[in-house]
Amino acid sequence: MIRIDAVWLAVQPMDMRAGAERLLASVVKVFGAAQAHHGYLFANARHTRIKLLVHDGFGVPGVNYFERAASIILSGAVEQDH
């Protein structure tokens, strides 16, 4: 089981073709480093797809892709943004 202590939602949309390295580079650009056991959520511009990058503490980022859950997860974030 992967432990996730905190989840961060990216403000800028991300190209869903991006792999783990590009997502990790985005995290490092904003935060300076990826924290162990933190999850980073990235959404596309239409808020229909999300990717979750999880840093496991060993330096191996894992990426999960969610399409159907995106509208449910992001609905509150999008409404607050407008």
C-alpha positions in Angstrom: 0.0 0.0 0.0 1.2 3.5 -0.8 1.1 6.0 1.9 -0.1 9.5 1.0 0.0 12.1 3.7 -0.9 15.2 1.7 -2.3 15.9 -1.8 -1.6 19.0 -3.8 -3.7 20.2 -6.7 -1.8 22.0 -9.6 -3.3 25.3 -10.6 -2.1 25.3 -14.2 -3.5 22.7 -16.7 -1.1 19.9 -17.7 -0.8 18.1 -21.0 -2.0 14.5 -20.2 0.7 13.1 -22.5 3.2 14.1 -19.9 5.0 11.2 -18.2 6.3 10.9 -14.6 9.5 12.8 -15.4 7.7 15.8 -16.8 5.2 15.8 -13.9 8.0 15.5 -11.4 9.9 18.4 -13.1 6.7 20.5 -12.7 6.6 19.7 -9.0 10.3 20.5 -8.5 9.8 23.8 -10.4 7.0 24.9 -8.1 8.0 23.4 -4.7 11.8 22.9 -5.1 11.5 19.2 -4.5 8.9 16.4 -4.3 8.1 15.5 -0.7 8.0 11.8 0.3 4.4 10.5 0.7 2.8 13.5 -1.0 0.5 13.2 -4.0 0.3 15.8 -6.7 -2.8 16.1 -8.8 -2.7 17.5 -12.4 -5.7 18.1 -14.6 -6.1 18.9 -18.2 -7.5 22.2 -19.4 -11.1 20.9 -19.7 -11.0 19.3 -16.3 -12.0 15.9 -17.7 -8.9 14.0 -16.9 -6.4 13.9 -14.0 -3.1 12.3 -13.2 -1.8 11.6 -9.7 1.9 11.7 -9.1 3.0 10.1 -5.9 6.5 10.2 -4.5 7.1 7.1 -2.4 10.1 8.2 -0.4 12.5 6.1 -2.4 12.9 8.4 -5.4 10.5 6.4 -7.6 7.5 8.5 -8.7 4.3 6.7 -9.5 1.7 8.0 -11.9 -2.0 7.0 -12.0 -4.4 8.3 -14.6 -8.1 8.9 -13.9 -10.7 9.9 -16.4 -14.1 9.2 -15.0 -13.3 10.4 -11.5 -12.0 13.7 -12.7 -15.3 15.5 -12.9 -16.2 14.3 -9.4 -12.9 15.2 -7.8 -12.5 18.5 -9.6 -16.1 19.8 -9.4 -15.5 21.6 -6.0 -12.2 23.0 -7.0 -13.5 24.4 -10.3 -16.6 26.0 -8.7 -14.4 27.7 -6.1 -12.1 29.0 -8.8 -14.8 30.9 -10.7 
